[in-house]
């Protein structure tokens, strides 16, 4: 038996985890992730992406220091973002055109944000 066709072409998992105030690792929620996730969901729906891409909240994705973060599957591409403009670029470049927003991408070994990611 072969696998069925995927229900969605892609899943975007947006970390909205909240840690206690002052936690040494920080949290994506404390950096505005919930409001930004809401924007991304609404904007994707406006652009018609929502019919083929699912944008979900996620608990801790374990990259708190780099947050807010999101990951796009099935590719497994991670992003750090700061603004609606960053999310617009991810939607347009990655979700609509299949490209990558290199300045916002996180590498597996990365433990600190690059200057262009701090915004």
LINMO-V67847 format. One line per field, one symbol per residue. phi: phi as a letter, one per 20 degrees, with the letter a starting at -180 (. if undefined). psi: psi as a letter, one per 20 degrees, with the letter a starting at -180 (. if undefined). burial: + if it has 9 or more other C-alpha atoms within 8 Angstrom, else -. A space follows every 50 residues. Layout:
phi: ???
psi: ???
burial: ???
//
This chain:
phi: .efffffdfbcdddfcfcdggnffembfffdnfffffgfffffffgenfg fccdddfcfgemcgfdffcbcddefmedcdbcbgfffgfffffefedmec egfdfdegefccffgfefm
psi: pqqrpqhqhqpooopkqprqpjphiaqhgijjhgghggggggggggijhh hippoqqqapjklgijrqqqppqihkpqqprirhgghggggggghgijaq nhhiqqqhipiqqqhiih.
burial: -------+-++++++++-+------+++++-++--++-+++-+++---++ -++++-++-+---++++++++++---++++++-+-++++++++++----- +--+++----------+--
//
